[in-house]
Each structure stands twice: as structure tokens, then as C-alpha cells.
Amino acid sequence: MQQQATAARPPAPPTVDVEQAEAALIEHYPRLVRLAYLVLPPSLGRNRRVLTAHALVQRALPRGRAGARDEETVLPGPRGTRRSPEDPGYAYVRQRVLDSALAAARPRGRFRLPRPGQLPPLLPQVWGLRLFPRSGGADELVLDQALAALSAPGRAAYVLRALELPDEDDVVRMLAAAGVMEPGAALAEADGVRIPPGSRDASLLESVEFDPCSLQARPTDLMRRRQHTRAALAAAAAVVVCGTLIALPDGGWGPDGAAAPPYAQNTAAAQALDPARLVTAAPTAWKSADRPGFASWPARGGRTGDKELLRRALAVWARPGPSVQITATPGTATGPAAGPPQLLYAGEVDAATVVLLHDGLRVVRYAESKDGDTGAAALDFARADAADTAGAAALVVGRTDGNVRYLTAPWIADAAVRDLLAPGAADEPLRRGADGVTDSVRSPAGAGDCHTWTALRLGEHLVTDLGELLPTRLTAGSPTAPHDATGAKDRAAWAHTACRLTTVRGQGVRSVNSWQFATQTLPGAAGSAEWFCTRAETWRGAGSRVLAQFLAPGGRAGAPAAVVGRAESTLTCGAREPHVLAGALWKSPGGTWYALAAGGGDVVSVTAAGGAHGSERGPLLAVPAHQGAQVELTARLENGGKLEQLR
């Protein structure tokens, strides 16, 4: 195969003018985009891979209008078959698309600067939506995994041979023209792929799983986007107002990156901006702390001694300029620190340089590009009031394409990944570096559906990512004595509750407790139903959310329970009021409708009125009703108090 790559080339192809290339691009646009999508690195993620594939094809036209002939590009001759149109224009554009897609997979120097395919394309661009191809079957999934395991040249060789050029000599010439040093080795790598054969009529590569022109759309994180927009507008307005009132002083701290002009030079502000005054804890401070928390975290990372980086982080925090992207959990102030904050981390994470700071009330994440561009930055703020050992178990240190990396607390001895929707599956160990940063973990925060839900077991604590700096702790049991959800019963309960966590994304949630408050034997020996109360509490102490859920018998292990009641900013189902009353309409296997009710806590009787009537001593009630009945439920507590239904 190596001899084929260096064999004498055929006569130069005819000149391809821009009109001819454009006509070929328009006619075969879906085919070209599919080629680019399949060759691009799978690590980009499906959303960015789709947009990048369209961008590469749309930028594949010749630059000049008079014509284009690339003397270094060998275009395979037309075959006259369904697989290869008899069109030099198409062959030219196809070669350009292949060149660009392979270039996106090549490393760029020692520091691996962002590749063209990893940057948001200029065109096309989609705001507020995530786009991805429709899902295929099991065979397509096996093929996708097999292609992901190949190198970029190997993937290109497989795709070209399956969809474009059945003649291996043509594939070799195209790969060599695209800069592949060993096209023969790429073909040999493609030969080693073992995948399902597809249908009798077409390759699996032609299925909807790999069609970037037939797409599904899902929204991005709406709450975070809205918060970001409001914060950016407020910051820009503040910069405009301040800029009209003051002038930029001379001298001072030196380059401040993306920071706005300083508005004050008082002593307290100067101390808060001085990296030499940053607070750092001793490496073993957490071992002797009365209550280990962020205040006892040591400073970690490879850039803790980089004074210029720390100076920029402090300056941008104090004076964020208009190019700074700011996000904050609800109720979190974004102003500067009152004094020198504590340094938790400074280092490089994926394509960013990150600094984590703590001022006693908030955790702040500063991020700038690792390639040295300090003209833009990002600031994330999160409340961390009185974080204890469980609340300070980890921080999000980086996000890339739906994946997240955590910085774990120094007292976390082991870490593992768990799928909440698979309660019987074993945890997968999670590797951490010497600085406490974990490997990438798939985040459920941006998922468009709920087929899996990733959580982290950090020691004995269970946490999950809800799109914020601090992961949310997951507990189980009575509101008066919640415990870490580690037991088999707790895991089974969370399997029915996990998908409801989407309702509290971006709300500054500190912990979520799932309480199975009742088990009810159903009429007609239909089995037992389970009742759950799920309460999410925030770091700011307000804005709690409560869901009551009903799970009929016979469902699968990870099936979400039905929501039968909800409330916001309530004490119900919490430590101060550990009571709940919920109801549901249920149809028996025999076709009879019942009004069911269950109480949790000190409930001594339940009464139904309205669309169904009845009363029972104890916390459970089941009375005949009709479909669509509007039933009013009340309960009495041991102390004589009245409890209303959670709606």
C-alpha cells in the first residue's frame, strides 16, 4: 500500500471554477456533510460536531472566482456509479472537506492549541439550541463506538471506502493528498473494524444515526443562559456609567487582562487585589479543623505560584469588563471580596486556565484561555454558606462538551461514578490526579433526555452535577435524620426520583432528600404502591422545592415515579415540618377507579371530600372514585394539627 501512495499520479484534473464547485456542493450537500461528520473527532460531542461539519462544507468552495486547480491534490477519476458522481467539481469539494476534517484531528504543537474543529464555527451558528442526529439502533451504536476507537486517518479510510470510493487505490490517493503520511496503514486500521453488516441495501453509515442533516433539537440550559444575559447586561451598563465618570489612573498593578478600569485606589481594595495577600491553608489543616470545609482546603494546582495569573483573577473579580462572561446562582452577589480571599486552586484544566477562590461566603471560579489570550474571561459565582464536610466535598473545576471535572476535598479517600437509574450496577472507580482533579465525567446537567443520570460517590457522600460550581448532595430518609443514599433501598428509591432533578437545575441547590414516606397495599390485591417526598434545599436558605411522587407496582427499576403534588418555598417535608399528605387517582386492573392518599410523619387520620368521600384512621386511604374526580384531602396530626394536601 505504501508503493501505491507514492505511485505516479494521473494527469492533473481539469480546472474547477467556483460556479462548478458551488453547483456540486449544493447538489451533494447532505453527502458532503455526512462525510465531514463521520471523519471529525468524536470527542467534539455531537452538537459541535454537527455544526462544525456544516461549517467545513460551507467553507469548501475555491477562494477565487476564475477557477481552482490544486496541483498538490489528486482527485480520483469519476466512476460513473451511485457512489461517486461523474463530476470534477464534486471531487474537488470532497477533497477540500476531507482535508479540513482531518486537520481538525491533528495536534498543534506542544501545548495543543485549540484546533479549528474545536472552535465555534463562524457559520453556521445556532444559539439556544443543541442539535444532534436522530438515534439509531443497536447496530449503529456498535458502529459509532468502533469508529470512535479509530484514528482520524483510519476513520476517513473506512468512511471513504464505504460511501465514496470502493477502489482502495483511490482511497489511498485521497488520503495522501490530504496529508496522511501512511495511507496504507490507515486502510489496514479500517480493515480491522468488525461491525454489524447493515441492511442488504445500504451501509450502516447511511442511517439516520450518522445524518447531520436530519436533526433533533433540544434547548440549552435556559436558566443559566437567562442569568448570564442579565448579568452581562448589568456589567456592561456599569462599565459604561463608570467610564463616563472617571479616568484611568496611571501605573499600579500592571496588566489586568479582561478587568475593567479601576474605580478606586483605597487601602482595603488594594489589599484584596494583591496576590501576595491571598490566604492559603496548610496542607493538613483539614485534619485538625473542628468542622472541615473550604476554609481548610489547601491551595492546589500547578499555577499557585503564578502571581500574574492570580493578579488577573483578582482584578477581573473586582472589576469585570464587558468581555467577561458572568454566571451566578440565585441569591449570590457578584461584587468584589471584602478582603483578601482564600486560594483553593490555580492550574490548567483542558483548554482553560482556572483559579478557584473562596471568601467565606462564596466560591468563585475564574477561567481564561490556556493559549495566553487574556482579553476575555469567565467568572462563576456560587454561595457556599457554612459548607460542612459533605457540602465541601468537591467543586466543579472545568466543563467541556457536556463533560465535567471536579476538584475533590483533601479528605476524600476514594471516588467513583454511579448511574442513579441503574441501582443494581456497580460503581465505576474515578481516577484523580495528584492535585485532586478527577478525570472527565459525563454531566447530566445538559442532557436532553433521561436515559442515565450520573452521580459521584465521594467517600460516603453522594453528589450530582446540576450545572453549578458546587455539586448537589443527595440524601435519603426521614427529613429529621437524612443520611447518605448508599444503601440498596436508598438506591432503589433514587432510581425513581433522579429524573426529577431536572426541575431544580441552576437554582443554587445545596441538597436533595428523597423520603419514601409510605408503602400502600392497593385494593383488589393489585400489589403495593410507594409514595415519595423529594425536597430540594438551597444554599441561600429560601426557594426550597418539594415534589410528592406516586409509584404504582409493576414498573421497571429506573422508571420515574409520577408527580402528584408540588410546592415551592414551603416547610413541608423538611426538618422543621416533617409531614406530608399526597393523593392520586388510580385505576385497578379490574377497571375500578380509586382515590388514594398517603400521609408521612405523625399523621393519625386521612379524610377525602369532593369527588370521593371517606375517612380512615392511620396514614393511608383508598376510596372508590371516578375518572377525573377532584378530591380534597386533609389529615390530622398527633398534636391535633391539620395537614393540607400537597398539590
PyMOL commands that set and color helices and strands:
alter all, ss='L'
color gray80, all
select helices_A, chain A and resi 2-5+18-27+29-39+42-44+46-58+88-103+116-118+138-148+152-164+168-177+183-191+204-206+208-210+222-245+267-272+275-277+285-288+294-296+307-318+488-495+498-504+523-525
alter helices_A, ss='H'
color red, helices_A
select strands_A, chain A and resi 129-133+215-219+324-328+342-349+352-358+362-369+377-383+394-400+403-408+415-419+428-429+441-442+454-458+461-464+472-476+483-484+509-521+528-538+545-551+562-568+580-587+593-600+603-610+614-617+620-625+631-637+642-644
alter strands_A, ss='S'
color yellow, strands_A
deselect
rebuild
show_as cartoon
